[in-house]
Amino acid sequence: MERAVEQATAAGLSGVLVAPGPDLSYFTGYRPTAITERITLLVLDAGRDPVTLVPALERPDAEAAPGASAVSLLGWADGTDPYAMLAPLLDPVGHYAISDSAWALHLLGLQRAVPGARFRAMTEALPMLRAVKEPEEVDRLAAAGAAADAAFEQIVSVRFAGRTEHEIGAELAALLRRYGHSGVDFTIVGSGPNGASPHHEMSERIVRDGDMVILDFGGVWADYRSDTTRTVHVGPATDEERQVFDVVRRAQQAAFEAVRPGIACQEIDRVARRVIDGAGYGRYFIHRTGHGIGLTTHEPPYLVEGEPRPLVPGMCFSIEPGVYLPGRFGVRIEDIVTVTEDGGRRLNRTSHDLRFVS
């Protein structure tokens, strides 16, 4: 919380307003049982000790949170105006960063109560607030990655041909839970032409011999996220399919080798794109090279053109170039990577070779 106030002050802000969700969990360990129309808000301001406004009926849970001793709790009861209680805690002409997860209902209430104040989204105002992970956070991400890797090694031993994408995806989700995930965020199974859509929704399409299949999956392990992608092939692959796969594999490797402290986020994207452009597939690489990961699956930093921020040891993000040939097939390879003092370390360890399934 002290670091957040320091970063806010350095950015010319009056303070930070933290709503339920990943930010509140990060700062205090408090996770309300339900996020509702009743406002809960942590106020971090350089001029005062941290204060959390909390509905009176939820105060016992807030008092039991790991970080409760570091904040003052201010309860509000149904029938009272919580925004009027918040107003004295804020600079009437202040400039605040507020969690992306804050409900519009609550932000509008703040704007009515403190009309002279200004508010900016957290990731816009303080994009690096949660970007640099502590060693314990990296350890959790590594454990999440290892559990996802174990699920992948198991799924490639099952039969793909003759089963629907939904069936394979459901089995993959069950494997994530078997290997320690408390929840599953997504399982993308894109077979044949469906693989050319990077965020394809699983369908009832039956996987066939000769299909390239993208498996992109992730979930929650000890509050931190996993996210990995591997591309497999049902039966023998054509020369073109092997060629496209090799281009993506080389792009992923080149981007990983470019990771080091001080290099701009956008340069990792450029490195991957140069490999794919050089092979003639540039117009089929239609998304950024990577995104940060932690308490949420997508968070800063983003490895994309136009992001000049330098990499810092402790940052964790995906490296996931892809090539998508409309109506035919797609290929993507994704690892989570953390920045070390002299380079990068992969948190996913499964092979990058093209795997063949039955």
C-alpha positions as CSV (number, residue, x, y, z in Angstrom):
1,M,0.0,0.0,0.0
2,E,2.9,2.3,0.8
3,R,4.4,1.6,-2.6
4,A,1.1,2.3,-4.3
5,V,0.9,5.7,-2.7
6,E,4.5,6.4,-3.7
7,Q,3.8,5.5,-7.3
8,A,0.6,7.6,-7.3
9,T,2.4,10.6,-6.0
10,A,5.2,10.2,-8.6
11,A,2.5,10.1,-11.3
12,G,0.9,13.3,-10.0
13,L,-2.1,11.6,-8.4
14,S,-3.7,12.3,-5.1
15,G,-4.2,8.7,-4.3
16,V,-5.6,5.3,-5.3
17,L,-9.1,3.9,-4.9
18,V,-9.3,0.1,-4.7
19,A,-12.5,-1.8,-5.5
20,P,-13.2,-5.5,-4.8
21,G,-11.4,-7.7,-7.3
22,P,-7.8,-8.5,-7.9
23,D,-6.6,-5.1,-6.7
24,L,-8.3,-5.3,-3.3
25,S,-7.1,-8.9,-2.9
26,Y,-3.6,-7.9,-3.8
27,F,-3.4,-5.1,-1.2
28,T,-5.4,-6.5,1.7
29,G,-6.2,-10.2,1.0
30,Y,-9.9,-9.2,1.4
31,R,-12.3,-11.0,-1.1
32,P,-15.9,-10.1,-0.4
33,T,-18.2,-13.1,-0.7
34,A,-20.3,-11.2,-3.2
35,I,-19.6,-8.1,-5.2
36,T,-22.9,-6.2,-5.3
37,E,-24.5,-2.8,-5.4
38,R,-23.2,-2.1,-1.9
39,I,-19.9,-0.2,-2.3
40,T,-16.6,-1.5,-0.7
41,L,-13.6,0.8,-1.4
42,L,-10.1,1.0,0.0
43,V,-8.8,4.6,0.0
44,L,-5.0,5.0,-0.3
45,D,-3.9,8.6,0.1
46,A,-0.5,10.1,1.0
47,G,-2.1,12.4,3.6
48,R,-3.8,9.7,5.7
49,D,-3.7,6.0,6.9
50,P,-5.5,3.5,4.6
51,V,-9.2,3.3,5.1
52,T,-11.7,0.7,3.8
53,L,-15.3,1.7,3.5
54,V,-17.3,-1.5,3.9
55,P,-21.0,-2.4,4.3
56,A,-21.8,-3.0,8.0
57,L,-23.1,-6.5,7.3
58,E,-19.8,-7.5,5.7
59,R,-17.5,-5.9,8.3
60,P,-16.8,-9.2,10.1
61,D,-15.4,-10.7,7.0
62,A,-13.3,-7.6,6.3
63,E,-11.9,-7.7,9.8
64,A,-10.8,-11.3,9.2
65,A,-8.8,-10.5,6.0
66,P,-5.0,-10.9,6.2
67,G,-4.4,-7.2,5.7
68,A,-7.1,-5.9,8.1
69,S,-4.6,-4.8,10.7
70,A,-3.0,-2.3,8.2
71,V,-6.3,-0.4,7.5
72,S,-9.0,1.4,9.4
73,L,-12.5,0.0,8.6
74,L,-15.4,2.5,8.1
75,G,-18.7,0.7,8.1
76,W,-21.8,2.0,6.5
77,A,-25.4,0.8,7.1
78,D,-28.2,0.3,4.6
79,G,-30.3,3.5,4.4
80,T,-27.3,5.8,4.7
81,D,-25.3,7.4,1.9
82,P,-21.9,5.7,1.6
83,Y,-20.7,8.3,-0.9
84,A,-21.3,11.1,1.6
85,M,-19.1,9.1,4.0
86,L,-16.4,8.7,1.4
87,A,-16.3,12.4,0.4
88,P,-14.4,13.7,3.5
89,L,-11.7,11.1,2.8
90,L,-10.9,12.5,-0.7
91,D,-9.3,15.7,-1.8
92,P,-12.2,17.7,-3.2
93,V,-10.1,18.6,-6.3
94,G,-7.9,15.5,-6.2
95,H,-6.9,13.2,-9.1
96,Y,-7.3,9.5,-8.3
97,A,-6.6,6.2,-9.9
98,I,-9.5,3.8,-9.4
99,S,-9.6,0.0,-10.0
100,D,-10.6,-1.1,-13.4
101,S,-13.1,-3.5,-11.7
102,A,-15.0,-0.6,-10.0
103,W,-18.7,-0.6,-11.0
104,A,-19.8,2.3,-13.0
105,L,-22.6,2.7,-10.4
106,H,-20.0,3.4,-7.7
107,L,-17.8,5.7,-9.8
108,L,-20.8,7.8,-10.7
109,G,-21.7,8.0,-7.0
110,L,-18.2,9.2,-6.3
111,Q,-18.4,11.8,-9.0
112,R,-21.7,13.1,-7.6
113,A,-20.3,13.3,-4.0
114,V,-17.0,14.9,-5.0
115,P,-17.7,16.8,-8.3
116,G,-14.3,18.5,-8.3
117,A,-12.3,15.3,-8.2
118,R,-11.1,13.4,-11.3
119,F,-10.7,9.7,-11.8
120,R,-8.6,7.5,-14.1
121,A,-8.6,3.8,-14.7
122,M,-5.9,2.0,-12.7
123,T,-4.2,0.4,-15.7
124,E,-4.1,3.7,-17.5
125,A,-2.9,5.8,-14.5
126,L,-0.6,3.2,-12.8
127,P,-0.1,0.4,-15.3
128,M,2.9,-1.1,-13.5
129,L,1.3,-1.2,-10.0
130,R,1.0,-5.1,-10.0
131,A,3.3,-5.8,-12.9
132,V,6.5,-6.6,-11.0
133,K,6.0,-9.7,-9.0
134,E,7.5,-10.6,-5.7
135,P,9.4,-14.0,-5.6
136,E,6.4,-15.7,-3.9
137,E,4.1,-14.5,-6.7
138,V,6.5,-15.9,-9.3
139,D,6.6,-19.2,-7.4
140,R,2.8,-19.4,-7.5
141,L,2.8,-18.7,-11.2
142,A,5.4,-21.3,-11.8
143,A,3.3,-23.9,-9.8
144,A,0.3,-22.9,-11.9
145,G,2.3,-23.4,-15.1
146,A,3.6,-26.8,-13.9
147,A,0.0,-27.9,-13.2
148,A,-1.1,-26.8,-16.6
149,D,1.8,-28.6,-18.2
150,A,0.8,-31.8,-16.4
151,A,-2.7,-31.4,-17.8
152,F,-1.3,-31.0,-21.3
153,E,0.9,-34.1,-21.1
154,Q,-2.2,-36.1,-20.1
155,I,-4.6,-34.7,-22.7
156,V,-2.3,-35.6,-25.6
157,S,-2.6,-39.3,-24.6
158,V,-6.3,-39.3,-25.2
159,R,-8.1,-39.8,-28.6
160,F,-9.0,-36.7,-30.5
161,A,-10.4,-38.0,-33.8
162,G,-14.1,-38.6,-33.7
163,R,-14.8,-36.4,-30.6
164,T,-16.2,-32.9,-30.4
165,E,-14.2,-29.9,-29.4
166,H,-16.5,-29.6,-26.4
167,E,-15.7,-33.1,-25.2
168,I,-12.0,-32.6,-25.5
169,G,-12.3,-29.2,-23.7
170,A,-14.3,-30.7,-20.9
171,E,-11.7,-33.4,-20.4
172,L,-8.9,-30.7,-20.4
173,A,-10.8,-28.7,-17.8
174,A,-11.1,-31.8,-15.6
175,L,-7.4,-32.4,-15.9
176,L,-6.6,-28.8,-14.8
177,R,-8.6,-29.4,-11.6
178,R,-7.0,-32.9,-11.1
179,Y,-3.6,-31.3,-11.2
180,G,-4.3,-28.7,-8.6
181,H,-6.3,-25.8,-10.1
182,S,-9.1,-24.5,-7.9
183,G,-10.9,-23.1,-11.0
184,V,-10.8,-23.2,-14.8
185,D,-10.9,-19.8,-16.6
186,F,-11.0,-21.2,-20.2
187,T,-10.3,-24.1,-22.4
188,I,-10.0,-23.2,-26.1
189,V,-10.0,-26.2,-28.5
190,G,-9.8,-24.9,-32.1
191,S,-9.7,-27.7,-34.6
192,G,-9.1,-27.5,-38.4
193,P,-10.6,-24.2,-39.7
194,N,-11.7,-23.2,-36.2
195,G,-8.1,-22.9,-35.2
196,A,-7.8,-19.9,-37.5
197,S,-9.9,-17.9,-34.9
198,P,-7.6,-17.1,-32.0
199,H,-10.3,-17.0,-29.4
200,H,-12.6,-19.6,-30.9
201,E,-15.5,-20.8,-28.7
202,M,-15.5,-24.5,-28.5
203,S,-18.1,-26.1,-30.7
204,E,-19.8,-29.4,-31.6
205,R,-17.4,-29.8,-34.5
206,I,-16.0,-33.3,-34.6
207,V,-12.2,-33.4,-34.8
208,R,-11.0,-35.3,-37.8
209,D,-7.8,-37.0,-39.0
210,G,-5.6,-34.4,-40.6
211,D,-6.7,-31.5,-38.3
212,M,-4.4,-29.1,-36.7
213,V,-5.7,-28.4,-33.2
214,I,-5.0,-25.4,-31.0
215,L,-5.3,-26.0,-27.2
216,D,-5.2,-22.8,-25.2
217,F,-6.2,-23.2,-21.5
218,G,-5.7,-21.8,-18.1
219,G,-7.1,-21.5,-14.6
220,V,-6.5,-20.5,-11.0
221,W,-3.8,-22.0,-8.7
222,A,-3.5,-20.4,-5.3
223,D,-5.1,-17.2,-6.6
224,Y,-2.6,-16.9,-9.5
225,R,-3.3,-17.8,-13.1
226,S,-2.0,-20.3,-15.6
227,D,-2.2,-19.7,-19.4
228,T,-0.5,-21.9,-22.0
229,T,-1.1,-22.9,-25.6
230,R,0.2,-25.8,-27.6
231,T,-0.8,-26.9,-31.1
232,V,-1.1,-30.6,-31.9
233,H,-1.9,-32.5,-35.0
234,V,-4.3,-35.4,-35.5
235,G,-2.4,-38.0,-37.6
236,P,0.3,-37.0,-40.2
237,A,0.8,-33.3,-41.1
238,T,1.3,-31.8,-44.5
239,D,4.5,-30.1,-45.5
240,E,2.8,-26.7,-45.3
241,E,1.4,-27.4,-41.8
242,R,4.9,-28.4,-40.7
243,Q,6.3,-25.2,-42.2
244,V,3.8,-22.9,-40.6
245,F,4.3,-24.6,-37.2
246,D,8.1,-24.2,-37.5
247,V,7.7,-20.5,-38.3
248,V,5.7,-20.0,-35.2
249,R,8.1,-22.1,-33.1
250,R,11.1,-20.0,-34.3
251,A,9.2,-16.8,-33.6
252,Q,8.4,-17.9,-30.1
253,Q,11.9,-18.9,-29.4
254,A,13.4,-15.7,-30.8
255,A,11.0,-13.6,-28.7
256,F,12.0,-15.5,-25.6
257,E,15.7,-15.1,-26.3
258,A,15.2,-11.3,-26.6
259,V,13.8,-11.1,-23.0
260,R,16.1,-9.2,-20.7
261,P,15.9,-6.2,-18.3
262,G,15.8,-2.8,-20.0
263,I,14.4,-4.0,-23.4
264,A,11.2,-2.3,-24.4
265,C,8.0,-4.4,-24.2
266,Q,7.3,-3.6,-27.9
267,E,10.7,-5.0,-28.9
268,I,9.6,-8.5,-27.9
269,D,6.6,-8.1,-30.2
270,R,8.9,-6.8,-33.0
271,V,11.3,-9.7,-32.7
272,A,8.5,-12.3,-33.0
273,R,6.9,-10.4,-35.9
274,R,10.1,-10.2,-37.8
275,V,10.4,-13.9,-38.0
276,I,6.8,-14.4,-39.1
277,D,7.0,-11.5,-41.6
278,G,10.2,-12.9,-43.0
279,A,8.5,-16.2,-43.7
280,G,5.6,-14.4,-45.6
281,Y,2.9,-14.9,-43.0
282,G,2.9,-11.4,-41.4
283,R,-0.7,-10.6,-42.3
284,Y,-1.8,-13.8,-40.5
285,F,-0.3,-12.8,-37.2
286,I,-3.3,-10.8,-35.9
287,H,-2.7,-10.2,-32.2
288,R,-0.1,-8.9,-29.8
289,T,2.8,-11.1,-28.8
290,G,1.9,-11.2,-25.1
291,H,0.2,-10.0,-22.0
292,G,1.1,-9.8,-18.3
293,I,-0.4,-12.3,-15.9
294,G,-0.8,-12.6,-12.2
295,L,-4.0,-12.4,-10.2
296,T,-5.7,-11.9,-13.5
297,T,-5.0,-13.7,-16.8
298,H,-4.6,-10.4,-18.8
299,E,-2.9,-7.5,-17.1
300,P,0.1,-5.1,-17.8
301,P,2.6,-5.3,-19.2
302,Y,1.5,-5.9,-22.8
303,L,4.0,-6.9,-25.4
304,V,2.7,-4.9,-28.3
305,E,3.8,-2.2,-30.7
306,G,3.5,1.2,-29.0
307,E,4.4,0.0,-25.5
308,P,7.9,1.5,-24.8
309,R,8.1,0.6,-21.1
310,P,11.2,-1.5,-20.3
311,L,11.1,-5.0,-18.9
312,V,12.0,-5.2,-15.2
313,P,13.1,-8.3,-13.3
314,G,10.0,-9.9,-11.8
315,M,7.6,-9.1,-14.6
316,C,5.6,-12.1,-15.8
317,F,3.9,-12.3,-19.2
318,S,3.0,-14.6,-22.0
319,I,4.9,-15.0,-25.3
320,E,2.4,-16.4,-27.8
321,P,2.9,-15.6,-31.5
322,G,0.5,-17.3,-33.9
323,V,-0.3,-17.7,-37.6
324,Y,-4.0,-18.1,-38.6
325,L,-4.9,-19.1,-42.1
326,P,-8.7,-18.3,-42.6
327,G,-10.8,-21.3,-43.3
328,R,-7.9,-23.7,-43.0
329,F,-6.0,-23.9,-39.7
330,G,-4.0,-22.0,-37.1
331,V,-0.9,-22.4,-35.0
332,R,0.0,-20.8,-31.7
333,I,2.6,-21.6,-29.1
334,E,2.5,-19.9,-25.7
335,D,4.6,-19.9,-22.6
336,I,4.5,-17.7,-19.5
337,V,7.9,-16.1,-19.0
338,T,9.4,-14.2,-16.1
339,V,12.1,-11.6,-16.4
340,T,15.3,-12.5,-14.4
341,E,18.3,-10.3,-13.7
342,D,20.0,-11.3,-16.9
343,G,17.3,-12.7,-19.2
344,G,14.1,-14.7,-19.0
345,R,12.8,-18.0,-17.5
346,R,10.0,-20.0,-18.9
347,L,7.3,-21.1,-16.4
348,N,5.9,-23.6,-18.9
349,R,8.2,-26.5,-19.8
350,T,6.4,-28.8,-22.2
351,S,8.0,-29.4,-25.5
352,H,7.6,-27.0,-28.4
353,D,7.8,-29.8,-31.0
354,L,4.7,-30.6,-33.0
355,R,2.9,-33.3,-31.1
356,F,0.9,-35.9,-32.9
357,V,-2.3,-37.3,-31.4
358,S,-4.7,-40.0,-32.5
